[in-house]
């Protein structure tokens, strides 16, 4: 019988317990410069155990221990980082946080003449079924492998096999980071979300990014998947691979090395030099 590897959305080893007796509760709403709500914004303190993610309507609630007096940081791949000083949220008042749009430079690339997608990542031995478990909210963990791009590519497809789920629906988030020393720098300009419905059952996801995502030769990357929203506490079963991976807390950046991970495949077109 194949063993089932359960990967909890809330892993105790990746968090630091904080006092529950004395806290400030901060609630609020995140919008852009046009007063439109921003979904799934990471909110918290840099290099700290305190953090959360806004919901699909831009609303958030965060419990902050009284011994924390740092600035509150809001991050999202499509917007400039926003910072709320301690003095602004100290009284626990309702906040409206406005994030400014990033200015992106569109990549100009020429795809190779062969014009056939090549597998860039995901060459590994298939493992047993693996699972995300949890509510998919404040302490979302992203999970995935590190890979090296041998040449310059434009990503065409991100593939992942879903084995089943107990959620009626959940939202998956895919992220791609360039590893620069100890830093994970997100190279996306737009979020990659996928709403998964239980009624669809077992399926092979083939996500084709809307933006041009360029991978540079000889650079190391980390690609991850996370359950960032759902209708209930549940389980998402996915195909795994026997390859070193990392589980990383989206809001806190804490990570843990694992001998197995989600079988995420990345395909792309080689760029002509």
N, C-alpha and C positions, 0 to 999 in steps of 0.2 A: 504494500500500500504506500502510495506517495505521501510524504509528509507535507502538511500545509504550514507554510510559514506565515505567521500573523505579524503584520507590521503595524503597530498601534500609532494612531495619529498623535496621541499624547504619550511621549516616552519620558519616564521620570528622570532618566539619566541625563536628558538634554535640557532639563529645566532646573532652576534653583528655587527652592521653596521660599515664599515671602510671607511676612506676617499677615494675618487676616483680621487682627483686632483693630488696627488703626490704619484706615485707608481713605483716600480721596477718590470719589467716583466721578469721573469726567465723561460726559456724554456730548455728542455733537454730530455734525453733518459736514461732509466734505464736498466741495463744489469746484468747478473750474471758473475761469474769468467771465464766462457767459451765464453763470449761476446754474449750470447743469450739474447734476449729481455725478460723482466719480465713484465707480464701484471697485471694491476689493483693493483699497489703499492700505499699505502696511503702516502701522502706527506704533510708536514705542520709543524707547531710549536706546541709543547706539551702544552696542556691547553690553547689554543688560538683559535681565530675564523678564522684564516687563514689556508686554506688547499685545497687540490685537490686530484684526483686519476689519475694515469697514464692510458692511453688507452690500447687497446688490443695489440698494438705494442710497448708498453713501453714508449711512448712519453707523455710529460706533458707540461703544461704551467700554471704558477702561478703568479698572481698579488700580490705583497707584498707592503703594505704601508711603506713609508720611515721611519716611527717611529719604525718599527720592525727591530731589529738588532740581533735577536736570531739565533741560529743554526737551519738549516733546517733538519728535521728528516724524514727518509724514512723507512717505516715498511711494512712487508709482512709476512704471517704466515710461509712461507717456507725458509725465509732468516733472517740472523742477521740484526739488526737495523743498518742503515747507517746514518752518520751525516755529513752534509756539513756546514762548518763554514761560518759565515756572510761575512768574507773577500773574500771568494771564489765566492759567488754569488752576491755580492754587486753591481757590474757593469752591471748586467743583461746579462752576457754572456751565450752562449750555454753550457750546462753541460752534461757530460756523467758520470752517477753515477753507480758504481759497487757495488753490494750487494753480500756478502759471504753466501754460503750455511750454513744452520743449520745442526748440527749433531744430529740425532734422535736416541733414544734408542727404539727399537721395544718392544711393550708390550707383555709379555708372559702371556696368560690367558687360563683358562680351562673353557669351557662353561658347564653349568649345564646339567644334564642327560636328562631333559625334552626336551631340544633342540627345544623349541617353543618360538618365539618372544613374549615378553610382552609389553603392552603399558606403557611407562614410563612417557610421557607428552602428553597433548592434551585432557585430560578428562575435558571438559567444555561444557556449553550450546552453541549451534550454534547461531551466531548473524547474522545480515544482511550483505549484501555484503560490502566489504571494498576495497579501491583502493590506489595504488601508482600512483602519477601523477608527470610528469616532464620529463627531458631529460635523467636522469640516469647517470650523469657524476660527476662533481667535488664535489657537496655537497650531495652525496648519503646518505640517511638515512636508517639505518637498523631498523627493527621493529619486536618485538616478545615478548613472555612471559618468565617469570622466573619460574623455577620449581625446586623441590627438589628430588634427587634420593634417594629412600628409601634403596636400596641395591646396590651392585656393578654390573654394566651392561656393555656389549659391544653393541654399537649401531648397529642395523641391517638395519633400515629404517628411513628415514625422509620423511613425507608425507605432501602434501599441495594441495588443490583443486584450480585450476585456472578456473575462471568463464568466462573470455574473456579478450581481449586486443585490443587496437588500434595501438600498435606498430606492424610493419611488423616483427621485431625481437627484442628481448631484452635479456640481460644476467642477470640471478639471481645469487646472492651470498648468501650462507648459512654459518653462523658462530655459533660456540658454545663456550661460555665463562664460566669459573668457577668464581663465585663472591667471591672475597676475600676482605672483608670489603667494601671499596669504589672502589676497583679496579676490572676491568673486564679483566681476563687473558684468552686469546684465547688458547684452548686446542688442536686445530687442528695442524697437521704437514703439511697437504696439503690443498689448497683451495678447496672448494666445489662450483663449478660453474655449471649452467644449462642454455643452450641456448634455449629460448622459441620462437617458430615460430607462427605467427598469423594463419597460415594455419592449425595448429593442433587444433585450436578452444578450446572449453572447455575440460579440462583434469584433471586427478588426477595424480600428480607427485609422484613417489615413487623412491626416491634417496637412493641408497645403497652405502655408503662411501667405497672407495677403501682401506683406512687405518683402522687400529684397533683403535677405539675411545672408551676409557674407562671412564665411569662415576662412581665416588666413592660414596658409601653410605653415606647419611646424609650431602652431599654437595649440595650447591645451584648453579644452572646453568641458563644461559640466552642463548636461541637459537633465532636466528634472520634470517630474509630474507631481501634482498635489491635488487633494480634494479641498477646495477652499469654500465651498458652500454646499448645503444639502437640506433636505426637508426634515431630516431626523438623524438620530444616532444610527449608524449602520455599518455595513462592510462592503468594500469593493474588492473583488478578486481579479487579479491581473496575471498575465504570463510573466514569469521571472527568467533571469539568466544567471548562470554561474560566473559572474564577473564582479570585481570589487566595485562597490557603489558607496554613495554618501547620503545619509539622511540629514537634512538641514532645516532648521527652523526658519521659516520665511521672515518673520519679524525680528528675530534675535540674532540670526546668523550663526548660531551654534550648530556644529555638525558632528556626526558620528560615522565612522568607517564600518562598513558591513561587507561580508563575503558574497553577498547576493543582492540583486537589484531588479527593478523592472526592465523587461526586455524592450527598451525603446530603441527603435531603429531610425536612423537619419539617412536620407538620400539627398543627393544634390548633383548639380551640373558643374563640371570642371570649368573654371574661368580661363580664357585665353590670356596669355601674358603679352 
